[in-house]
């Protein structure tokens, strides 16, 4: 009789133990499910809150707030052979800082290497250069256009613009105000141009 009771107790314990196995499995599955789906969301929120990633920062220059085209500026697109343009709108006078910026922008163009044929550097100016400066500019790849009243109205300050082969001006780069900013200024133009040329199917 005692043996029979022990056998029943053992059977009951085994039955209860077997009932607990699915519960344990369910608990593990729930924890795994939460880990797979909830943890990435929490990590993403932490990354955003703590600015671990620079999301949305894809260009160095500033996007134009209003649409602007070469036609708006009175520039004939036919003369520029449907190319990407780096347009330097010069100030009224061109002191040493301005001359250094001309050199920096031109060097940025040269750094493009094999992509140079896809790009034209354009200078908008009414500045009178010295004979030596004119000679140096003549040896460079600058396409020099006279700054018209129409251009002056739309581009009231000196700056560098980037235009696509369809004639849309898409980015602007403010000019450096200090000599030590020239290197960063040039690198920003190169970074934008390389990115645009890499992903562009035109020009």
Number of C-alpha atoms within 10 A of each C-alpha: 6 7 8 9 10 11 12 12 12 12 12 12 12 12 11 11 11 11 11 12 11 11 11 11 11 12 12 12 12 12 11 12 12 12 12 11 10 11 12 12 12 11 11 13 12 12 13 13 10 9 10 10 11 9 8 6 7 10 15 17 19 12 15 12 8 7 10 15 16 16 11 15 17 12 15 12 15 8 8 16 13 17 21 27 23 26 22 25 23 22 16 13 12 17 9 10 15 17 12 15 24 19 16 19 22 21 14 22 23 17 15 17 9 8 15 13 11 16 23 21 22 21 19 20 19 17 13 11 12 9 9 9 11 12 11 10 17 12 8 13 13 18 14 16 13 11 18 14 12 11 17 14 10 11 14 11 14 18 16 23 23 24 21 22 18 14 21 17 23 18 20 20 19 13 20 18 11 8 11 9 12 19 13 12 20 22 17 16 24 20 16 17 22 14 12 15 17 10 8 12 7 12 16
